[in-house]
Amino acid sequence: MENKKIHLKNRKVLKVSGKNSIEFLNNILTSDITKLKPKELLPSALLSPQGRILFDMLVSSIIVENSLYDKSIYIEYDKDQQDELIKKLNMYNLRREVSIEKTSYEVLVTIKNENSTHTLIDKRFFNVDLRRVYVKNLSKDKNNNVNDNENINWYDLLRYKNCILEGSKEIKTNVSLPLETNLDLLGGISFEKGCFIGQEVNARIKWRGLVKRKYVPVTFKSKKLSYLKLIELNVKKIFLNSKEIGEIVSLLYNKDDDLWYGIAKITLSHLYSFEEDNTLEGDFLNEQIKINFPKYMLPLPKKI
């Protein structure tokens, strides 16, 4: 299964070109666009002036088209945010020396060791060689070996285990801070490159230790729950010793090990207890829920 590609139907790709495209994006996005390397993706975000995430994205610098190297910047983003993202980018593009356009690329992911010209390494996954493949005319390409069975989605499972969020369903627009979603730990924020939109707020949060909550991976076992039941209940709260400490953001059932995997948003002051005692469990719908910190998240940031 993992040797097949999964088509991410909720992801699209924009092309940003022009002689000032790198400078333009570097002035507004959280990551340092000048450090983009060929064949690699860099996580990034466009923030509000108050430092909240408006759009999460993946940026890359080179895709080969018609056997010629195209040095434009490509932005992969949540399909549901397409119109808002283009509108916001055009708003900041005051001099009109940068072109922002939709592409027909479809986004595939695979763990297969591919090395085609359209394949990019997703560096957010430290322990897995995950590749993203941008293709055109997906239905006409019989060599893509694409698995469209959305009920067996190993990619979401991999994301949840590594606490990698994507899209507005997991990162609420204009609510979450990038340091809460671990974007800084995944290489998606540069505090050395200079100013970007929302930089001052997040620099103050970082240097003063003002992060109040964190997104973390969770697991639990339950025979009683199903997706339909969870939707019907619409319950997200997590408790520790009868005290509310956070909420579920997203969940996925994995039949291979009979476990629910997900991402939760937990108050940092309570996460310290889970960091100190890895046997500690919270309560979610009367089920014991466990927090599984990826290595890159530890140690947790301490308040100054």
Sine and cosine of phi, psi and omega as CSV:
sin_phi,cos_phi,sin_psi,cos_psi,sin_omega,cos_omega
0.00,0.00,-0.69,0.73,-0.08,-1.00
-0.96,0.29,-0.21,0.98,0.07,-1.00
-0.99,0.12,-0.18,0.98,0.05,-1.00
-1.00,0.01,0.40,-0.92,0.06,-1.00
-1.00,0.03,0.56,-0.83,0.13,-0.99
-0.95,-0.32,0.74,-0.68,0.04,-1.00
-1.00,0.07,0.90,-0.44,0.03,-1.00
-1.00,0.05,1.00,-0.07,-0.10,-0.99
-0.95,0.32,-0.24,0.97,-0.01,-1.00
-1.00,-0.06,0.14,0.99,-0.03,-1.00
-0.87,-0.49,0.61,-0.80,0.04,-1.00
-0.70,-0.71,0.14,-0.99,-0.08,-1.00
-0.75,-0.66,0.75,-0.66,0.11,-0.99
-0.97,-0.24,0.47,-0.88,0.10,-1.00
-0.92,-0.40,0.80,-0.60,0.04,-1.00
-0.89,-0.46,0.89,-0.46,-0.09,-1.00
-0.73,-0.69,0.14,-0.99,-0.06,-1.00
0.87,-0.50,0.37,-0.93,-0.10,-1.00
-0.90,0.44,-0.38,0.93,-0.01,-1.00
-0.95,-0.31,0.29,0.96,-0.12,-0.99
-0.90,0.43,-0.65,0.76,-0.01,-1.00
-0.92,0.39,-0.72,0.69,0.02,-1.00
-0.89,0.46,-0.65,0.76,0.00,-1.00
-0.86,0.50,-0.78,0.62,-0.03,-1.00
-0.93,0.36,-0.58,0.81,-0.02,-1.00
-0.91,0.41,-0.44,0.90,-0.01,-1.00
-0.99,0.15,-0.26,0.96,-0.06,-1.00
-0.87,-0.49,-0.45,0.89,-0.05,-1.00
-1.00,-0.01,0.32,-0.95,-0.08,-1.00
-0.96,0.27,-0.54,0.84,-0.07,-1.00
-1.00,0.05,0.26,-0.96,0.02,-1.00
-1.00,0.00,0.98,-0.19,-0.07,-1.00
-0.91,0.41,-0.43,0.90,-0.02,-1.00
-0.93,0.37,-0.26,0.96,-0.02,-1.00
-0.99,-0.13,0.15,0.99,0.05,-1.00
-0.88,0.47,0.70,-0.71,0.04,-1.00
-0.92,-0.38,0.52,-0.86,0.06,-1.00
-0.84,0.54,0.61,-0.80,0.06,-1.00
0.96,0.28,0.12,0.99,0.01,-1.00
-0.84,-0.54,0.46,-0.89,0.09,-1.00
-0.95,-0.30,0.59,-0.81,0.03,-1.00
-0.87,-0.50,0.82,-0.57,0.07,-1.00
-0.93,0.36,0.52,-0.85,-0.02,-1.00
-0.35,-0.94,0.04,-1.00,0.03,-1.00
-0.38,-0.92,0.45,-0.90,0.17,-0.99
-0.95,-0.30,0.85,-0.53,-0.10,-0.99
-0.97,-0.25,0.26,-0.97,0.19,-0.98
-0.98,0.18,0.28,-0.96,0.08,-1.00
-0.85,0.52,-0.38,0.93,0.03,-1.00
-1.00,0.07,0.06,1.00,0.11,-0.99
1.00,0.04,0.15,0.99,0.00,-1.00
-1.00,-0.03,0.48,-0.88,-0.03,-1.00
-0.97,0.26,0.84,-0.54,0.12,-0.99
-1.00,-0.09,-0.69,0.72,-0.03,-1.00
-0.61,-0.79,0.82,-0.57,0.18,-0.98
-1.00,-0.04,0.48,-0.88,-0.09,-1.00
-0.35,-0.94,0.18,-0.98,0.14,-0.99
-0.83,-0.56,0.75,-0.66,-0.04,-1.00
-0.90,-0.43,0.57,-0.82,0.06,-1.00
-0.61,-0.79,0.36,-0.93,-0.18,-0.98
-0.96,-0.27,-0.50,0.87,-0.12,-0.99
-0.71,-0.71,0.80,-0.60,0.20,-0.98
-0.78,-0.62,0.67,-0.74,-0.01,-1.00
-1.00,0.04,0.80,-0.60,0.04,-1.00
-0.77,-0.64,0.78,-0.63,0.03,-1.00
0.82,0.57,0.57,0.82,0.05,-1.00
0.92,0.40,0.22,0.97,0.05,-1.00
-0.89,-0.46,0.63,-0.78,0.00,-1.00
-0.97,0.24,0.81,-0.58,0.00,-1.00
-0.96,-0.30,0.91,-0.42,-0.10,-1.00
-1.00,-0.01,0.35,0.94,0.07,-1.00
-0.95,0.32,0.26,-0.97,0.08,-1.00
-0.99,-0.13,0.69,-0.72,0.03,-1.00
-0.92,-0.40,0.71,-0.70,-0.04,-1.00
-0.88,-0.48,0.87,-0.49,0.10,-0.99
-1.00,-0.08,0.69,-0.72,-0.16,-0.99
-0.49,-0.87,0.12,-0.99,0.05,-1.00
-0.96,0.29,0.84,-0.54,-0.05,-1.00
-0.83,0.56,-0.58,0.81,-0.03,-1.00
-0.92,0.39,-0.28,0.96,-0.03,-1.00
-0.97,-0.25,0.19,0.98,-0.14,-0.99
-0.82,0.57,-0.82,0.58,-0.07,-1.00
-0.89,0.45,-0.67,0.74,-0.02,-1.00
-0.92,0.40,-0.63,0.77,0.00,-1.00
-0.91,0.41,-0.73,0.68,0.01,-1.00
-0.88,0.47,-0.67,0.75,0.02,-1.00
-0.88,0.48,-0.68,0.74,-0.02,-1.00
-0.93,0.36,-0.67,0.74,0.02,-1.00
-0.89,0.45,-0.67,0.75,0.02,-1.00
-0.92,0.39,-0.50,0.86,0.03,-1.00
-0.90,0.43,-0.63,0.78,0.02,-1.00
-0.99,0.16,-0.30,0.95,-0.02,-1.00
-1.00,0.08,0.92,0.40,-0.14,-0.99
-0.93,0.37,-0.57,0.82,-0.09,-1.00
-0.99,0.11,-0.14,0.99,0.04,-1.00
0.85,0.52,0.48,0.88,0.06,-1.00
-0.99,-0.12,0.11,0.99,0.01,-1.00
-0.82,-0.58,0.71,-0.71,0.01,-1.00
-0.98,-0.18,0.76,-0.65,0.01,-1.00
-0.85,-0.52,0.89,-0.46,-0.09,-1.00
-0.61,-0.79,0.49,-0.87,0.08,-1.00
-0.95,0.32,0.44,-0.90,0.13,-0.99
-0.85,-0.53,0.17,-0.98,0.03,-1.00
-0.99,-0.14,0.21,0.98,-0.01,-1.00
-0.92,0.40,0.67,-0.74,0.18,-0.98
-0.97,-0.22,0.54,-0.84,-0.08,-1.00
-0.97,-0.23,0.83,-0.55,0.08,-1.00
-0.89,-0.46,0.46,-0.89,0.12,-0.99
-0.80,-0.61,0.53,-0.85,-0.01,-1.00
-0.39,-0.92,0.41,-0.91,0.14,-0.99
-0.97,-0.23,-0.08,1.00,0.05,-1.00
-0.90,0.43,0.65,-0.76,-0.05,-1.00
-0.97,0.25,0.99,0.15,0.01,-1.00
-0.99,-0.13,0.47,-0.88,0.01,-1.00
-0.63,-0.77,0.59,0.80,0.02,-1.00
-0.97,0.25,0.21,-0.98,-0.08,-1.00
-0.92,0.38,-0.35,0.94,-0.03,-1.00
-0.98,-0.19,0.21,0.98,-0.06,-1.00
-0.99,-0.17,0.72,-0.69,-0.05,-1.00
-0.81,-0.58,0.61,-0.80,0.01,-1.00
-1.00,0.05,0.81,-0.59,0.03,-1.00
-1.00,0.00,0.98,-0.19,-0.13,-0.99
-0.98,0.21,-0.02,1.00,0.03,-1.00
-0.94,0.33,-0.41,0.91,-0.03,-1.00
-1.00,-0.08,0.99,-0.15,-0.13,-0.99
-0.94,0.33,-0.50,0.87,-0.12,-0.99
-0.95,-0.30,0.12,0.99,-0.02,-1.00
-0.66,-0.75,0.68,-0.73,0.04,-1.00
-1.00,0.08,0.98,0.20,-0.06,-1.00
-1.00,-0.02,0.72,-0.69,-0.01,-1.00
-0.89,-0.45,0.57,-0.82,0.15,-0.99
-0.92,-0.39,0.70,-0.71,-0.05,-1.00
-0.85,-0.52,0.83,-0.55,0.04,-1.00
-0.99,-0.17,0.86,-0.51,-0.06,-1.00
-0.75,-0.66,0.43,-0.90,0.13,-0.99
-0.95,-0.32,0.41,-0.91,0.04,-1.00
0.79,0.61,0.80,0.60,-0.07,-1.00
-0.83,0.56,-0.67,0.75,-0.05,-1.00
-0.92,0.38,-0.37,0.93,-0.04,-1.00
-1.00,-0.05,-0.19,0.98,-0.05,-1.00
-0.99,-0.11,0.98,-0.21,-0.06,-1.00
-0.98,0.20,-0.15,0.99,-0.05,-1.00
-1.00,-0.02,0.02,1.00,-0.08,-1.00
-0.98,0.21,-0.37,0.93,0.05,-1.00
0.79,0.61,0.77,0.64,-0.12,-0.99
-1.00,0.05,0.69,-0.72,0.09,-1.00
-0.97,-0.23,0.90,-0.44,-0.02,-1.00
-0.98,-0.22,0.29,0.96,0.03,-1.00
-0.98,0.19,0.99,-0.13,-0.10,-0.99
-0.95,0.31,-0.21,0.98,0.01,-1.00
-0.99,0.15,-0.21,0.98,0.04,-1.00
-0.84,-0.54,0.98,0.19,-0.13,-0.99
-0.95,-0.33,1.00,0.01,-0.01,-1.00
-0.92,0.38,-0.38,0.93,-0.02,-1.00
-0.92,0.38,-0.72,0.70,0.05,-1.00
-0.89,0.46,-0.62,0.78,0.04,-1.00
-0.87,0.49,-0.68,0.74,0.03,-1.00
-0.91,0.42,-0.65,0.76,0.03,-1.00
-0.89,0.46,-0.71,0.70,-0.05,-1.00
-0.90,0.43,-0.64,0.76,0.02,-1.00
-0.89,0.45,-0.52,0.85,-0.03,-1.00
-0.98,-0.18,0.09,1.00,0.01,-1.00
0.81,0.58,0.82,0.58,0.03,-1.00
-0.91,-0.42,0.94,-0.34,-0.06,-1.00
-1.00,-0.02,0.51,-0.86,0.05,-1.00
-0.58,-0.82,0.71,-0.70,0.17,-0.98
1.00,0.10,0.25,-0.97,-0.11,-0.99
-0.94,0.33,-0.32,0.95,0.04,-1.00
-0.95,0.30,-0.44,0.90,0.00,-1.00
-0.97,-0.25,-0.51,0.86,0.04,-1.00
-0.91,-0.42,0.99,-0.16,-0.08,-1.00
-0.90,0.43,0.78,-0.62,-0.07,-1.00
-0.86,0.51,0.78,-0.63,0.06,-1.00
0.89,0.46,0.47,0.88,0.03,-1.00
-0.84,-0.55,-0.80,0.60,-0.11,-0.99
-0.99,0.17,0.59,-0.81,0.13,-0.99
-1.00,-0.04,0.57,-0.82,-0.04,-1.00
-0.87,0.49,-0.53,0.85,0.02,-1.00
-0.96,0.29,-0.36,0.93,0.10,-1.00
-0.96,0.30,-0.60,0.80,-0.04,-1.00
-1.00,0.05,0.10,1.00,0.02,-1.00
0.93,0.36,0.36,0.93,-0.01,-1.00
-0.88,0.48,-0.55,0.84,0.03,-1.00
-0.91,0.42,-0.62,0.78,-0.03,-1.00
-0.96,0.27,-0.35,0.94,-0.01,-1.00
-1.00,-0.09,0.12,0.99,0.05,-1.00
0.99,0.11,0.37,0.93,-0.08,-1.00
-0.98,-0.20,0.07,1.00,0.05,-1.00
-0.71,-0.71,0.72,-0.70,0.11,-0.99
-0.89,-0.46,0.89,-0.45,0.07,-1.00
-1.00,-0.07,0.05,1.00,-0.02,-1.00
-0.98,-0.18,-0.37,0.93,-0.14,-0.99
-0.97,0.25,-0.31,0.95,-0.09,-1.00
0.88,-0.47,-0.29,-0.96,-0.13,-0.99
-0.96,0.28,0.53,-0.85,0.23,-0.97
-0.56,-0.83,0.19,-0.98,-0.04,-1.00
-0.89,0.46,0.81,-0.58,-0.02,-1.00
0.99,0.12,0.08,1.00,-0.08,-1.00
-0.90,0.43,-0.68,0.73,-0.08,-1.00
-0.88,0.47,-0.67,0.74,0.01,-1.00
-0.89,0.46,-0.74,0.68,-0.07,-1.00
-0.96,0.28,-0.49,0.87,0.09,-1.00
-0.91,0.41,-0.65,0.76,0.02,-1.00
-0.91,0.42,-0.67,0.74,0.03,-1.00
-0.88,0.47,-0.67,0.74,-0.04,-1.00
-0.92,0.39,-0.80,0.60,-0.13,-0.99
-0.97,0.25,-0.39,0.92,0.02,-1.00
-0.99,-0.16,-0.01,1.00,0.02,-1.00
0.90,0.43,0.76,0.65,-0.10,-0.99
-0.98,-0.22,0.21,0.98,0.05,-1.00
-0.92,0.40,0.77,-0.63,-0.08,-1.00
-0.97,-0.23,-0.37,0.93,-0.03,-1.00
-0.51,-0.86,0.31,-0.95,-0.01,-1.00
-0.65,-0.76,0.52,-0.85,0.15,-0.99
-1.00,0.05,0.75,-0.67,-0.06,-1.00
-0.67,-0.75,0.42,-0.91,0.08,-1.00
-0.98,0.20,0.60,-0.80,0.03,-1.00
-0.73,-0.69,0.42,-0.91,0.10,-0.99
-0.64,-0.77,0.49,-0.87,0.15,-0.99
-0.33,-0.94,0.29,-0.96,0.00,-1.00
-0.91,-0.41,0.71,-0.70,0.04,-1.00
-0.39,-0.92,0.79,-0.61,0.09,-1.00
-1.00,0.02,-0.25,0.97,-0.13,-0.99
-1.00,0.06,-0.39,0.92,-0.15,-0.99
-0.99,-0.11,0.45,-0.89,0.12,-0.99
-0.57,-0.82,0.21,-0.98,0.03,-1.00
-0.85,0.53,-0.69,0.72,-0.02,-1.00
-0.90,0.44,-0.63,0.78,0.01,-1.00
-0.92,0.39,-0.65,0.76,0.01,-1.00
-0.91,0.42,-0.66,0.75,0.04,-1.00
-0.90,0.44,-0.66,0.76,0.00,-1.00
-0.91,0.42,-0.67,0.74,-0.02,-1.00
-0.96,0.28,-0.59,0.81,-0.04,-1.00
0.78,0.63,0.69,0.73,0.02,-1.00
-0.95,-0.31,0.76,-0.64,-0.05,-1.00
-0.80,-0.60,-0.18,0.98,-0.16,-0.99
-0.95,0.31,0.64,-0.77,0.07,-1.00
-0.91,-0.42,0.64,-0.77,-0.06,-1.00
-0.83,-0.56,0.42,-0.91,0.15,-0.99
-0.70,-0.72,0.89,-0.45,-0.06,-1.00
0.81,0.59,0.71,0.70,0.05,-1.00
0.93,0.36,0.13,0.99,0.03,-1.00
-0.95,-0.32,0.75,-0.66,0.00,-1.00
-0.92,0.38,0.79,-0.62,-0.04,-1.00
-0.85,-0.52,-0.18,0.98,-0.02,-1.00
0.16,-0.99,-0.30,-0.95,-0.05,-1.00
-0.50,-0.87,0.43,-0.90,0.08,-1.00
-0.96,0.28,0.68,-0.73,0.05,-1.00
-0.98,-0.19,-0.70,0.71,0.00,-1.00
-0.41,-0.91,0.45,-0.89,-0.04,-1.00
-0.64,-0.77,0.47,-0.88,0.03,-1.00
-0.52,-0.85,0.75,-0.66,0.04,-1.00
-1.00,-0.04,0.75,-0.66,0.03,-1.00
-0.93,-0.37,0.95,-0.32,-0.10,-1.00
-0.94,0.33,-0.35,0.94,-0.04,-1.00
-0.89,0.45,-0.63,0.78,0.03,-1.00
-0.88,-0.47,0.14,0.99,0.07,-1.00
0.86,0.51,0.65,0.76,0.00,-1.00
-0.81,-0.59,0.51,-0.86,0.19,-0.98
-1.00,-0.03,0.74,-0.67,0.06,-1.00
-0.89,-0.45,0.53,-0.85,0.01,-1.00
-0.24,-0.97,-0.05,-1.00,0.09,-1.00
-0.84,-0.55,0.71,-0.71,0.00,-1.00
-0.80,-0.60,0.43,-0.90,0.09,-1.00
-0.96,-0.29,0.90,-0.44,-0.12,-0.99
-0.84,-0.54,0.60,-0.80,0.07,-1.00
-0.88,0.48,0.76,-0.65,-0.09,-1.00
-0.87,0.49,-0.61,0.79,-0.02,-1.00
-0.87,0.50,-0.49,0.87,0.05,-1.00
-1.00,0.06,-0.44,0.90,0.02,-1.00
-0.90,0.43,-0.46,0.89,0.02,-1.00
-0.86,0.52,-0.58,0.81,0.01,-1.00
-0.91,0.41,-0.63,0.78,0.03,-1.00
-0.95,0.33,-0.52,0.85,0.04,-1.00
-0.93,0.38,-0.65,0.76,-0.02,-1.00
-0.96,0.28,-0.53,0.85,-0.05,-1.00
-0.77,-0.64,0.99,-0.17,-0.07,-1.00
-0.97,0.26,0.00,1.00,0.09,-1.00
-1.00,-0.09,-0.11,0.99,-0.04,-1.00
-0.92,0.39,0.61,-0.79,0.00,-1.00
-0.74,-0.67,0.56,-0.83,0.08,-1.00
-0.99,-0.14,-0.12,-0.99,-0.03,-1.00
-0.82,-0.58,0.79,-0.62,0.06,-1.00
-0.68,-0.73,0.92,-0.39,-0.04,-1.00
0.78,0.62,0.69,0.72,0.02,-1.00
0.91,0.42,0.33,0.94,0.12,-0.99
-0.92,-0.38,0.56,-0.83,0.02,-1.00
-0.99,0.17,0.87,-0.50,-0.07,-1.00
-0.93,-0.36,0.70,-0.71,-0.09,-1.00
-0.92,-0.40,0.62,-0.79,0.07,-1.00
-0.99,-0.15,0.77,-0.63,-0.03,-1.00
-0.87,-0.48,1.00,-0.08,-0.05,-1.00
-0.94,0.33,0.80,-0.60,0.20,-0.98
-0.91,0.41,0.44,-0.90,-0.05,-1.00
-0.85,0.53,-0.57,0.82,-0.07,-1.00
-0.92,0.38,-0.31,0.95,-0.03,-1.00
-0.99,0.10,-0.26,0.97,-0.10,-1.00
-0.96,-0.27,0.56,-0.83,-0.05,1.00
-0.96,0.27,0.42,-0.91,0.04,-1.00
-0.92,0.40,0.51,-0.86,0.00,-1.00
-0.92,0.40,0.68,-0.73,0.01,-1.00
-0.99,-0.16,0.54,-0.84,0.04,-1.00
-0.96,0.29,0.63,-0.78,-0.03,-1.00
-1.00,-0.01,0.00,0.00,0.00,0.00
